[in-house]
Each structure stands twice: as structure tokens, then as C-alpha cells.
Amino acid sequence: MTNPDSKRGLVLFGQAGTGKSSIAYEIAQRFRVMNRLTSHFTFLRAEQTKRKDYHLLTTIVHDLSKRYPSFKIALGNVIRGDKSLRTAQQYDPLFESMLLQLLKDVHIVGPVLIIIDGLDESGDVTGPKGLHTFLAEHIAQLPANFRILITSRPEVDIVNHISKFQTEFDIVRKYDHILSASTDDDIRHFLQARLPQNTFEKYGAELAKKAEGLFQWAAVACGFIISPPGGLTKNDCVRALLAGRAEHVGVDLSPLNELYKGVLEGYYNVDIVRRRFQSVIGHVLAAFEPLSIQSLTTLRRYSAHDDGDGDDDDEVLAILSRLGSLLSNVTSTDQTLPIFPLHASFRDFLTKEQSSGPFYVDLGEAHSQLVRSCLGLMLGNLKFNICELPSSYYTNDKIDGALIEKHISSTLFYACCFWDDHLERIKCSGDLLVQVRSLFYDKFLFWLEVLSIKGSVGLAIPALSSLNVWLTSGQGIEVFF
């Protein structure tokens, strides 16, 4: 029997390609065999012009009519009494008149399961009044024997609004630590079922690790191995995949590329937004250690970009908050958490113009912006006695850690550690020479002080070596001195 006190819905969040739809399909199949599946609706972004969002409700109504004759009779009576319902497209009249009111008078015995797959692919899941909000607010009004399973990428609006109704929903995240381990096991089983036994026994564990929790990668890899390009053996294909050289021997990565492109096209199809995406994501990918939203926002204040002058503190969040299915921690309320791609193939996709097209990220331009940001941040914030110590006789081990954190932010420390690494990846130019010269003429000792306090003064010598190479390659030594 259905427990009326249990939660009405389960929402499964997971990044693109992690197998959410496979789980939904498997559950649907099992409940169909038990004759307990009532409705299974899948949103597809590519079909938005043909299948509108309100079709979710009309499909549920249609499926209930097919399954329960008493509901069908009651529905016919309602539509005959109000012909406007035949063409209604608004959520409220469809839900109130064609579902709630009928279900009050029609008694359905046993559990009713409704599966909504790919909610993020709906065209109405942004802002406070979208389909996701409507579902969250109204699910509790359904009879106690109704249960809803929803799968979705963890897009910020969906996560935020569903989370407000946790009394009605259980929320499961496939990227949680425990589920991630389970996903790795599932991928190994998937590989074992698809690959020849000897291939799986020899390489299965390595291939599962290489998939990094992405079923889509595993599916593409299996197809490549099972049907090798001419002249190659299955083992050649496996070795190419494990070494990251699969594209050089003919693997078709288009399913992955289309997966990523479909996500990006849904949000960044306006020129100015796409340019901002390239700039912000460029900083994420070019960083030498993962930066947080807070750090990215701070750094961008010191660098001019094509999308603006860097003074809009909302631009980083505006771009990254839509990418919860592809990047870590971007839907968290804690903006100090590190941001990085959830799968290496996403980075590969973005940094290869032939794959990503209009979403291509030029890492050279990203390093150029970041070195200007790092230098600008240091020139603006480095100062004598940065921790405001009462005496110059304090040794580093006597300085309170909280005091260091207060005066030397993680963003400033990143700039002090990595400005030279960004610098050596771009060409020498006049404006950068001015910034670097100012750093060494005006802030050099203050830079060393930060490195010393943080126990990283050993980074100074390689930084000076990198600077020397950069100046020499661009004939900038004469100007510098």
C-alpha cells in the first residue's frame, strides 16, 4: 500500500550524460511490467517547437484516461461542459479542471507513478514562475497515492525552487560522493556487458576510471572499441582512449560534442552572452588551480573583456549558474568553492574550435586576461606590512592564521603565485611591460612578503626565470630596465 505520509516526489539531479534517462527508463520498464506505470513524459530541447511544456499535463491526463475508464468518463463530461479546456495551454486551468477536480470524484486504487524525464530540457524552467516552480508548488495537491519521479540536470533555478519544497520531495544528486562510487560500479557493469570478455578483463577498470562517471563517454568508447577503424585492433582503440588520443585514430566523438553543444545552445545563443561565456569559462579553464566564483569575480574587476569593462560583479554568476550539469559547485550558495569541469571531455570540447564552433574558448586570450587581472590585483592590494603586524620582529610561524586569512585573500595569493605562469603563455606587449615594471619597481618587496608569510617564497626564483624568458623573447628587457 502507498504510505500517505511519505514524500510525493523524487528528483534525481545529475550532470549531462550520467545516465539519468537510463535510470528513468529502467524504472518505467519495471513499473510497466507490474502494471503500475501511469505516465512517462520526456522533455527534449530539440523538439520544443513541436512539443510544448503544457503537453506534460495533457499527456498525464491522456494517460490517466487510457488506464482508468472512470477517469475518462469524468473527463469527457468536464470537456463537454467547458469547451475552452480543449485548447487550454495554461498550467493552472489544465491542472485544476482536468486533474484535481476529476481526481476528487474519481477513486483510483493503488499507486500511480508519473515519470518526468529531462525537466531541464523544458523551455520553461528559468525564473520564479516556470514549470519547475509550478510542479514544486502543486505536487502536494495530488491524491496521496500519486508519486512523481523527476530527472534533471542541476540547473540553478530548478535546484533552488525544488529545494524550497523538501517536505514534498526527496532529492538525490548523482554527483554526491556515495552515488558517484555507485555510478562507477554501474559503468563497469555497462562496459562488461558491451565489451568482449578478454578486453573487459584486461582494460575494464581503467576504462571505467577514464569515463569519470559519464555514461555517454562509456557508450562512445564501447562503439569505438567494438568496431575499430580500418587497420586498427580493439586493443589499439583501447590504448588510444586511455591515452587521450582517440580522435587521432578515428573515434567519433560527435555524440559527446552534440551533448555539450545542446546544453550550451539552450542558454548562450545571443552574441553578447556567448562572448561573456567564452571569457568567463576561459578563466575557469586557464586557471592553474581551481578558482571560486568569488575569486573569478574579483579577478575580472582588473581586466577588460570584449563583453564589458569588468565592473559587473554579477556576470560570473550569470554565466556559471546555468552550468550545474557540467561544472562543479556552481549551484552552491557558497561562492568560495572551487569551480572545475566535471569531465575532462568538456574541456577538450571547448578548447577545440572544430568541435565547439561558436563556443570555442581561446586559452591564449584567457591567459592574457588573467595575467592582467593578477598584475592589476597585486598592484592595487600589495602593501607594506600587509598583515598589519605590531612589530617587524614577528617570525612567520608566530603570525596568527586568522590574521593572514583576513589580510591575504585566496585570490590575492593566487595572483602572487601564478601571474608568471600566465605571463609566459602569451607574447610580450607594451601594456603588460608597464604593469610588470610597476610590480617590480613599486611592489616587489611586498610581493616577496606575501610569498614568505604563506610559506611559498620558493616560487620567486622560477617566477623571475619565467619573466626573464618572456622579456627576452619579446625584446622587452631594454624597456623594462
C-alpha positions as CSV (number, residue, x, y, z in Angstrom):
1,M,0.0,0.0,0.0
2,T,1.0,3.6,-0.5
3,N,2.1,5.4,2.6
4,P,0.2,8.8,2.6
5,D,2.8,10.3,4.8
6,S,5.8,9.6,2.6
7,K,7.1,12.2,0.2
8,R,5.3,12.6,-3.1
9,G,8.2,13.2,-5.4
10,L,11.8,12.1,-6.0
11,V,14.1,14.4,-8.0
12,L,17.3,12.9,-9.5
13,F,19.9,15.6,-10.3
14,G,22.9,14.7,-12.4
15,Q,25.3,16.2,-15.0
16,A,24.8,15.7,-18.7
17,G,25.4,12.1,-19.8
18,T,25.5,10.4,-16.4
19,G,22.6,8.1,-17.1
20,K,19.6,9.9,-15.6
21,S,17.4,9.0,-18.5
22,S,18.6,5.4,-18.4
23,I,17.5,5.2,-14.8
24,A,14.2,6.7,-15.6
25,Y,13.7,4.3,-18.5
26,E,14.6,1.3,-16.3
27,I,12.2,2.3,-13.6
28,A,9.5,2.9,-16.2
29,Q,10.1,-0.6,-17.7
30,R,9.9,-2.3,-14.3
31,F,6.7,-0.5,-13.2
32,R,5.2,-1.1,-16.6
33,V,5.7,-4.8,-16.1
34,M,3.9,-4.5,-12.8
35,N,1.1,-2.6,-14.5
36,R,1.8,0.4,-12.2
37,L,3.2,3.0,-14.6
38,T,0.7,5.6,-15.5
39,S,2.6,8.2,-17.5
40,H,6.2,8.7,-18.7
41,F,7.0,12.0,-20.3
42,T,10.4,13.0,-21.7
43,F,11.4,16.6,-22.5
44,L,13.7,17.1,-25.5
45,R,15.1,20.5,-26.2
46,A,15.3,19.7,-29.9
47,E,11.5,19.2,-30.0
48,Q,10.4,22.4,-28.2
49,T,8.9,23.7,-31.4
50,K,6.6,20.6,-31.7
51,R,6.1,19.6,-28.0
52,K,5.1,22.5,-25.7
53,D,5.6,22.4,-22.0
54,Y,1.9,22.2,-21.2
55,H,1.9,18.9,-23.1
56,L,3.2,17.4,-19.9
57,L,-0.1,18.0,-18.3
58,T,-2.2,17.0,-21.3
59,T,-0.2,13.8,-21.6
60,I,-0.8,12.9,-18.0
61,V,-4.5,13.5,-18.4
62,H,-4.5,11.4,-21.6
63,D,-2.6,8.5,-20.0
64,L,-4.9,8.5,-16.9
65,S,-7.9,8.3,-19.3
66,K,-6.4,5.3,-21.1
67,R,-5.7,3.5,-17.9
68,Y,-8.8,4.3,-15.8
69,P,-12.2,4.2,-17.6
70,S,-13.9,6.1,-14.8
71,F,-11.5,9.0,-15.2
72,K,-12.1,9.0,-19.0
73,I,-15.8,9.3,-18.5
74,A,-15.5,12.1,-16.0
75,L,-13.0,13.9,-18.3
76,G,-15.5,13.7,-21.2
77,N,-18.2,15.3,-19.1
78,V,-15.9,18.2,-18.0
79,I,-14.8,19.0,-21.5
80,R,-18.4,18.9,-22.8
81,G,-19.3,21.4,-20.1
82,D,-16.3,23.7,-20.8
83,K,-15.1,23.5,-24.4
84,S,-12.3,26.1,-23.7
85,L,-10.4,23.3,-22.0
86,R,-9.9,21.6,-25.4
87,T,-7.4,24.3,-26.4
88,A,-6.2,25.4,-22.9
89,Q,-2.4,25.9,-22.7
90,Q,-2.0,27.5,-19.2
91,Y,-0.9,25.2,-16.4
92,D,-3.5,26.3,-13.8
93,P,-6.7,25.5,-15.7
94,L,-5.3,22.3,-17.0
95,F,-4.2,21.1,-13.6
96,E,-7.2,22.4,-11.7
97,S,-10.0,21.4,-14.1
98,M,-8.6,18.3,-15.8
99,L,-6.7,16.8,-12.9
100,L,-7.5,17.9,-9.4
101,Q,-11.3,18.3,-9.7
102,L,-11.7,15.0,-11.5
103,L,-9.4,13.1,-9.1
104,K,-11.6,14.3,-6.2
105,D,-14.6,12.5,-7.6
106,V,-12.8,9.5,-9.2
107,H,-11.3,7.0,-6.8
108,I,-8.1,5.3,-8.2
109,V,-7.0,2.3,-6.3
110,G,-3.3,1.6,-5.8
111,P,-0.2,3.7,-6.5
112,V,0.0,6.0,-9.5
113,L,3.6,6.6,-10.9
114,I,4.4,9.5,-13.2
115,I,7.9,9.9,-14.6
116,I,9.1,13.3,-15.9
117,D,12.5,12.9,-17.6
118,G,14.8,15.8,-18.5
119,L,12.9,18.6,-16.9
120,D,15.9,20.9,-17.7
121,E,15.1,20.4,-21.4
122,S,11.8,22.1,-21.0
123,G,11.6,25.6,-22.4
124,D,10.1,27.0,-19.2
125,V,12.5,26.3,-16.3
126,T,14.1,29.7,-15.7
127,G,12.9,32.3,-13.3
128,P,10.5,32.1,-10.4
129,K,7.3,31.2,-12.4
130,G,8.4,28.4,-14.7
131,L,7.2,24.8,-15.0
132,H,9.6,23.6,-12.3
133,T,8.0,26.1,-9.8
134,F,4.5,25.0,-10.8
135,L,5.3,21.4,-10.2
136,A,7.0,22.1,-6.9
137,E,4.1,24.1,-5.6
138,H,1.3,21.8,-6.8
139,I,2.6,18.3,-6.3
140,A,1.2,18.1,-2.7
141,Q,-2.3,18.7,-4.1
142,L,-2.4,15.4,-5.9
143,P,-4.0,12.4,-4.2
144,A,-1.9,10.6,-1.6
145,N,-1.4,7.6,-3.9
146,F,0.4,9.7,-6.6
147,R,4.2,9.6,-6.9
148,I,6.3,11.7,-9.2
149,L,9.9,10.9,-10.4
150,I,11.7,13.8,-12.0
151,T,15.2,13.8,-13.6
152,S,17.1,16.9,-14.4
153,R,20.5,18.5,-14.8
154,P,21.2,20.6,-11.7
155,E,20.4,23.9,-13.3
156,V,20.3,26.7,-10.7
157,D,16.7,27.7,-11.0
158,I,15.4,24.1,-10.8
159,V,17.6,23.3,-7.8
160,N,16.7,26.5,-5.9
161,H,12.9,26.1,-6.4
162,I,12.7,22.4,-5.8
163,S,14.8,22.7,-2.7
164,K,12.2,25.1,-1.2
165,F,9.8,22.1,-1.1
166,Q,11.9,19.4,0.5
167,T,8.9,18.4,2.6
168,E,7.4,17.1,-0.6
169,F,10.5,15.9,-2.5
170,D,13.4,13.6,-1.8
171,I,16.4,15.0,-3.7
172,V,19.2,12.7,-4.9
173,R,22.3,14.1,-6.6
174,K,24.3,11.6,-8.8
175,Y,27.4,13.7,-8.2
176,D,27.3,13.1,-4.4
177,H,30.2,11.1,-3.1
178,I,28.3,7.9,-2.3
179,L,26.3,7.9,-5.6
180,S,29.4,8.7,-7.6
181,A,31.0,5.5,-6.4
182,S,27.8,3.6,-7.3
183,T,27.9,5.2,-10.8
184,D,31.4,4.0,-11.3
185,D,30.2,0.4,-10.5
186,D,27.3,0.8,-12.9
187,I,29.7,1.9,-15.7
188,R,31.9,-1.1,-15.1
189,H,28.8,-3.3,-15.4
190,F,27.9,-1.4,-18.6
191,L,31.4,-2.0,-20.0
192,Q,31.3,-5.6,-19.1
193,A,28.0,-6.2,-20.9
194,R,29.2,-4.4,-24.1
195,L,32.8,-5.3,-24.5
196,P,34.4,-8.7,-25.3
197,Q,35.3,-10.6,-22.2
198,N,39.0,-10.5,-22.7
199,T,39.0,-6.8,-23.4
200,F,37.0,-6.0,-20.3
201,E,39.1,-8.2,-18.1
202,K,42.3,-6.5,-19.3
203,Y,41.1,-2.9,-19.5
204,G,37.7,-2.6,-17.9
205,A,38.9,-1.0,-14.7
206,E,41.0,1.6,-16.5
207,L,38.2,2.4,-18.9
208,A,35.7,2.9,-16.1
209,K,38.0,5.3,-14.4
210,K,38.6,7.2,-17.6
211,A,34.8,7.6,-18.0
212,E,34.7,9.8,-14.8
213,G,31.1,8.9,-14.2
214,L,29.9,9.8,-17.7
215,F,27.8,7.1,-19.3
216,Q,27.9,8.9,-22.6
217,W,31.7,8.6,-22.7
218,A,31.4,4.9,-21.9
219,A,28.9,4.4,-24.7
220,V,31.0,6.2,-27.3
221,A,34.1,4.2,-26.1
222,C,32.4,0.9,-26.5
223,G,31.2,1.7,-30.0
224,F,34.8,2.7,-31.0
225,I,36.3,-0.5,-29.5
226,I,33.8,-2.9,-30.8
227,S,34.0,-1.6,-34.4
228,P,37.6,-0.3,-34.9
229,P,38.6,1.9,-37.8
230,G,40.3,0.0,-40.7
231,G,43.7,-1.4,-39.8
232,L,43.3,-1.0,-36.1
233,T,42.7,-3.7,-33.5
234,K,40.4,-3.5,-30.5
235,N,43.5,-3.1,-28.3
236,D,44.7,-0.2,-30.4
237,C,41.4,1.6,-29.8
238,V,41.6,0.9,-26.0
239,R,45.1,2.3,-25.8
240,A,44.1,5.4,-27.8
241,L,41.2,6.0,-25.5
242,L,43.2,5.6,-22.3
243,A,46.0,7.9,-23.6
244,G,43.5,10.6,-24.7
245,R,44.5,10.1,-28.4
246,A,41.2,8.6,-29.7
247,E,40.4,11.4,-32.1
248,H,43.7,10.8,-33.9
249,V,42.7,7.2,-34.8
250,G,39.2,7.9,-35.9
251,V,36.9,7.8,-32.9
252,D,33.6,9.6,-33.5
253,L,33.2,12.0,-30.5
254,S,30.2,13.7,-32.1
255,P,27.7,12.2,-29.5
256,L,29.6,13.9,-26.7
257,N,30.1,17.1,-28.7
258,E,26.4,17.2,-29.5
259,L,25.6,16.6,-25.9
260,Y,27.7,19.6,-24.7
261,K,26.6,21.8,-27.6
262,G,22.9,21.2,-26.9
263,V,23.4,22.3,-23.3
264,L,25.2,25.5,-24.3
265,E,22.9,26.4,-27.1
266,G,20.0,26.4,-24.7
267,Y,21.5,29.3,-22.7
268,Y,24.1,31.1,-24.7
269,N,22.6,31.7,-28.1
270,V,22.9,35.5,-28.0
271,D,26.2,37.0,-29.2
272,I,27.0,39.2,-26.2
273,V,26.1,36.3,-23.8
274,R,28.2,33.9,-25.9
275,R,31.2,36.2,-25.7
276,R,30.8,36.6,-22.0
277,F,30.6,32.8,-21.7
278,Q,33.9,32.4,-23.6
279,S,35.6,34.9,-21.4
280,V,34.3,33.5,-18.0
281,I,34.8,29.9,-19.0
282,G,38.2,30.8,-20.4
283,H,39.2,31.9,-16.9
284,V,37.9,28.7,-15.4
285,L,39.9,26.5,-17.8
286,A,43.1,28.6,-17.9
287,A,43.4,28.8,-14.1
288,F,46.4,26.8,-12.7
289,E,44.3,25.8,-9.7
290,P,40.5,25.8,-9.5
291,L,39.1,29.3,-8.7
292,S,35.9,30.0,-7.0
293,I,33.1,32.3,-8.2
294,Q,34.2,34.8,-5.6
295,S,37.8,34.7,-6.9
296,L,36.8,34.8,-10.6
297,T,34.6,37.9,-9.9
298,T,37.4,39.7,-8.1
299,L,40.0,39.0,-10.8
300,R,37.6,40.2,-13.6
301,R,37.4,43.6,-12.0
302,Y,41.0,44.1,-13.1
303,S,40.8,43.0,-16.7
304,A,38.9,44.4,-19.7
305,H,37.0,41.9,-21.8
306,D,35.0,42.0,-25.0
307,D,31.8,41.6,-23.1
308,G,32.2,44.7,-20.9
309,D,34.6,46.6,-18.7
310,G,34.7,44.1,-15.8
311,D,32.8,46.2,-13.3
312,D,29.7,43.9,-13.2
313,D,30.0,41.6,-10.3
314,D,27.0,39.5,-11.4
315,E,28.5,38.4,-14.8
316,V,30.4,35.4,-13.5
317,L,27.4,34.0,-11.6
318,A,25.1,34.8,-14.5
319,I,27.2,32.5,-16.8
320,L,28.2,29.7,-14.4
321,S,24.9,29.2,-12.6
322,R,23.5,27.6,-15.7
323,L,26.2,25.0,-15.9
324,G,25.5,22.8,-12.9
325,S,25.4,19.8,-15.2
326,L,29.0,20.4,-16.4
327,L,30.9,22.3,-13.7
328,S,31.4,21.6,-10.0
329,N,29.9,23.8,-7.3
330,V,28.2,26.4,-9.5
331,T,24.8,25.9,-8.0
332,S,26.0,26.1,-4.4
333,T,25.2,29.1,-2.3
334,D,28.9,29.0,-1.1
335,Q,30.7,31.1,-3.6
336,T,34.2,30.2,-2.2
337,L,34.1,26.6,-3.5
338,P,36.4,25.6,-6.4
339,I,34.9,25.5,-10.0
340,F,36.2,22.9,-12.4
341,P,34.8,20.8,-15.3
342,L,33.1,17.6,-14.1
343,H,34.5,15.7,-17.0
344,A,37.8,16.2,-18.9
345,S,35.9,15.8,-22.3
346,F,34.1,19.1,-21.6
347,R,37.4,20.9,-21.5
348,D,38.6,19.1,-24.7
349,F,35.3,20.1,-26.4
350,L,35.6,23.8,-25.5
351,T,39.3,24.2,-26.5
352,K,39.0,22.6,-29.9
353,E,37.4,25.0,-32.4
354,Q,36.4,22.3,-34.8
355,S,34.3,20.7,-32.1
356,S,32.8,23.6,-30.2
357,G,32.4,26.1,-33.0
358,P,30.8,29.3,-31.7
359,F,31.6,28.2,-28.1
360,Y,35.3,27.8,-28.7
361,V,37.4,29.1,-25.8
362,D,40.8,30.6,-26.7
363,L,43.1,29.7,-23.8
364,G,45.7,32.2,-25.1
365,E,43.2,35.0,-24.7
366,A,42.2,33.7,-21.3
367,H,45.8,33.7,-20.1
368,S,46.2,37.2,-21.5
369,Q,43.2,38.4,-19.5
370,L,44.2,36.5,-16.3
371,V,47.8,37.9,-16.2
372,R,46.4,41.5,-16.5
373,S,44.0,40.6,-13.7
374,C,46.7,39.2,-11.5
375,L,49.0,42.1,-12.0
376,G,46.2,44.6,-11.5
377,L,45.1,42.9,-8.3
378,M,48.7,42.9,-6.9
379,L,49.4,46.5,-7.8
380,G,46.2,47.5,-6.2
381,N,46.4,45.4,-3.0
382,L,50.0,44.7,-2.1
383,K,51.4,47.0,0.6
384,F,54.0,47.3,3.3
385,N,53.2,45.1,6.4
386,I,50.2,43.7,4.7
387,C,49.1,41.8,7.9
388,E,49.4,45.0,9.9
389,L,51.7,43.3,12.5
390,P,52.6,45.5,15.5
391,S,56.3,44.6,15.2
392,S,58.7,43.7,12.4
393,Y,60.3,41.2,14.7
394,Y,57.5,38.6,14.3
395,T,58.6,35.4,12.6
396,N,56.2,33.8,10.2
397,D,55.4,31.0,12.5
398,K,54.2,33.4,15.1
399,I,51.6,35.1,12.9
400,D,48.1,34.1,13.6
401,G,46.5,32.1,10.8
402,A,43.2,34.1,11.1
403,L,45.1,37.3,10.6
404,I,46.8,36.0,7.5
405,E,43.4,34.9,6.0
406,K,41.9,38.3,6.8
407,H,44.6,40.3,5.0
408,I,45.8,37.9,2.3
409,S,42.7,36.6,0.4
410,S,42.9,33.4,-1.6
411,T,42.5,35.5,-4.8
412,L,45.5,37.7,-4.0
413,F,47.6,34.7,-3.1
414,Y,46.6,33.0,-6.4
415,A,47.8,36.2,-8.2
416,C,51.1,36.2,-6.3
417,C,51.7,32.5,-7.1
418,F,50.6,32.3,-10.7
419,W,51.0,35.6,-12.5
420,D,54.2,34.5,-14.1
421,D,52.7,31.2,-15.3
422,H,50.0,33.1,-17.2
423,L,52.6,35.6,-18.5
424,E,54.9,33.0,-20.1
425,R,52.0,31.7,-22.2
426,I,51.5,35.0,-24.1
427,K,53.6,37.3,-26.2
428,C,55.4,40.3,-24.8
429,S,53.4,43.6,-25.2
430,G,53.7,47.2,-24.2
431,D,50.9,47.5,-21.8
432,L,52.0,44.4,-19.9
433,L,55.5,45.7,-19.7
434,V,54.2,48.7,-18.0
435,Q,52.3,46.6,-15.4
436,V,55.2,44.2,-14.8
437,R,57.7,47.1,-14.5
438,S,55.4,48.7,-11.9
439,L,55.2,45.5,-9.9
440,F,59.0,45.2,-9.6
441,Y,59.7,48.9,-9.1
442,D,56.9,49.6,-6.7
443,K,55.7,46.3,-5.1
444,F,58.5,43.8,-5.4
445,L,59.3,43.5,-1.7
446,F,55.6,43.4,-0.8
447,W,55.1,40.5,-3.2
448,L,58.0,38.6,-1.6
449,E,56.5,39.4,1.8
450,V,53.2,37.7,0.9
451,L,55.0,34.6,-0.5
452,S,57.1,34.5,2.7
453,I,54.2,34.7,5.1
454,K,52.4,32.0,3.1
455,G,55.4,29.7,3.1
456,S,55.9,29.9,-0.7
457,V,58.9,32.2,-1.1
458,G,60.5,29.4,-3.2
459,L,58.2,30.4,-6.0
460,A,60.0,33.7,-6.5
461,I,63.1,32.3,-8.3
462,P,61.1,30.3,-11.0
463,A,58.9,33.4,-11.5
464,L,61.9,35.6,-12.1
465,S,63.3,33.0,-14.5
466,S,59.9,32.9,-16.4
467,L,59.9,36.7,-16.5
468,N,63.5,36.8,-18.0
469,V,62.4,34.3,-20.8
470,W,59.3,36.4,-21.5
471,L,61.2,39.7,-21.7
472,T,64.0,38.2,-23.8
473,S,61.6,36.6,-26.3
474,G,59.8,40.0,-26.8
475,Q,62.9,42.2,-26.7
476,G,61.4,43.9,-23.7
477,I,64.5,43.9,-21.5
478,E,65.6,47.3,-22.6
479,V,62.2,48.9,-21.9
480,F,61.9,47.1,-18.5
481,F,65.3,48.3,-17.2
